[in-house]
Amino acid sequence: MNRTAAEIMTPAPLIAVHPHDRVPAIASTLRDNRISAVPVVDAAGNLLGLVSESDLIHQLGGEQAKRRAWWLEQLAEGEALASDFLDYMQEENRSAAELMKRDVVTVSETTQVGDIVDLFAKHGIKRVPVLRDGKLVGIVARSDIIRALAGGTR
């Protein structure tokens, strides 16, 4: 397939969240738009990171809860902890900036689809943001590649 990211990507404006958005808003964005990950962008549209379903779900696991309880116990040492700190430790109060993956694999609009497929395999990822001068201009997901293989266009 001799096509570029620009030819098959889901173009901007994209669904995105901001660094200060909290877990309930991020989860609602994923659910309402039937997507499994969302870019985190600043006010200027610069890509800061990516939050996926697994980033949200991972925080709820039993091991995480045990580790959090252990740390709280160590910090408290028999003393009451500040309610603001305890509120902060609640998962739903965590922000996109705290949860996002910062080392996101990205491509440019001219990246060939074959190279994107190689990146998916090499990094075990399902999507890549497409950047132009650091700004998010699109996303290429596996479904975009399948659609292109089937001869479809956006």
N, C-alpha and C positions, 0 to 999 in steps of 0.2 A: 504494500500500500504506500503510494507516494504522495501522502497528504501531510499537512502540517497541523500543529495544535490549533492555529487560528481557524482552520477549515472545519474542525470537528468539535471545538470546545463549546461549553455552555458559556455564552458571553455575559459581560457585565451589562446591566446591573445584576449583581449576584446577591443571593441571600447571605448575609454575614451578621456577625455579632461584634460588639465592641468590648474592649478589655474589661470594663467595669460591670458588664452584664453578669448576673448571678445564675446559678445552676437552674432554678425553675424557668427562667427566660430562655436559657440555652436549650434545655430539654423541650420546651414548648416549640421553639424554632425548628428543632429536628423533627418533632412529631408532626407539627402543622404542615411542614413542607415535604414530609416523607423523604428525608435525606438522612444519611448516617454520619455526616460530618459537616462542620461549618467553619469557614475562615473567620479569623479574628482580625479586624482591621481598625486602624485609627481613623480619626475624622477626615484625614486627607486621602484615605483609601489605600494606605500602605499596609501590606500584609505583615502581621505581627506573629501569627501562628495559626494553628488549626485545632479545633476541639472535636473529638469524635464520640460516638456512643460509648465506645470502650473506655475513653477517658472519664466519662461520667459514671459508668457502671463500676469501673475499677475502684472508685472511691468508696463504694458501698460494701465491698467484700469483707468477710469475717476477719481476715488477717489485718486489713487496714484498721478495722474497729478495735481489734486487740492492741495493735501498736499504738493507736491514738490514746486508748485508755491507759496503757503503760506510761506513755509520756506525760499524760495529765497527772497521774499518780506521782511520778518523779518530780514534776514541777511543783505540785502542791505541798508535798512533804508534811501533810497534816494540817495545812492551812487552807482556807477557802480561796478559790481562784476568783478573779474578777469576772463578773457576769459578762462584760464585753468580750473577754477572752474566750469564755465558754461559748458565747454566741458565735464568735468567729470560727470556732472549731466545728460547728455544725456544718455538714456538707452543703446544705442549700445556701449557705452564706458565702461559699467560695466563688470567686470570680473567674471569668474566662482567662484573664491574665495569669491566674494561679494554676489553672488546669491545662492550658493549651500546650501543645508541643511546639517548641520554638524552632527546632531544627528541621523545618519543612523542606522536602524536596520540591523544587519548582522548575518550571521550564519557561522558555520564551515562546512567542507566537510562531516563530519559524522552526521550532523543534519538530523533527519528523516523527510521525506516529510510531514507526518502528523503534525509535529511540525511547519514546515514552513507554512502550510495552516493555522494553528492556529495563527501564527504571522501576516499573511496577514489580517485575520479577526480582531484581537485585535488592530492592528495599522492602519487599513484602507490603506494598501499599496498594491502595485502590483508586487513588485520585491524585492529581497534581495541579496545584494552582498555576495559572499562566500569568506571568508578570511582564509589564512594560515599564521600564525605568522605576522598578520597585513597587509599582502600583498594580493591584489585582485587576486584571482585565478579563479573566475567565477561569474555568476549571475544566480539565479533561478527566473524566471518570471512565471506569471500565465500560459503563453503558454507552458512552459516547463512541468508544472504539467499536463496540458491537454494532451500534447503529450505522457507523461508517462502513463496516464490513458488509452489512446487509444492503448497502447502497442508499441509505437514507441520509437526509440532510436535516439540519436544525430548522 
